[in-house]
C-alpha cells in the first residue's frame, strides 16, 4: 500500500532530523530502504521537492544535500552556516538582509522565487 504524501514527508524529515550533517537524496533513500526496501529514488526526490517548497527542509545547493528547517522563518531569509571541517550546519534568520537583496535584484526586474544564503567556513567547535 502506498503511503500518503504527508506520511512520506514525515519519514524523510525524521531521517534528516536524526542526522547532524546534511544528507544527499541517496543517503536518505538508503536509510528509508532499511524499513521499506521497495522505495525508489523518484519518491524521495518528489518528497524533498515538496518539503523544500513548503520551507520544511533546505537544499544546500553547494553540497547537493538537504537539512531540515530548524527555524520558523515564514517569509524570512534562511542563512545556513556550513562548517567545512565537521559538516555541521547552523541555521540563522537573515531577515535583515532581505531589503538589500531586493535592492540588488530590483534594478533588473529579476523575480525571486526563493531566498537562501549559504556561508562556508569553520564552526566554533572546529576552531577551538
C-alpha angles and dihedrals in degrees: 000000000000119000121239115253092248091054092047090050091052090050091053093045090051091054092047093046093051092058122073093206134056115276131210120228090254092052088052090047092053091053092048092048090063089073098022111033095181097059111121132212095250090060091055093045092050091049093048090049091053092047093050091046089053092048092241093117135024128222112219099216094195093054100031086230139115139234129184116255106256097183135061100236104153100177094357130114118257113218111195118199107202120197111221091202107047100014096235118149125212118196120214135179109249097180091132089064096057097085091050092049091048089052091051094052099031094078092062097044089244112168113219117216097180141350127226130152123200121197120188124203140093126311123229092258092056093045092053 
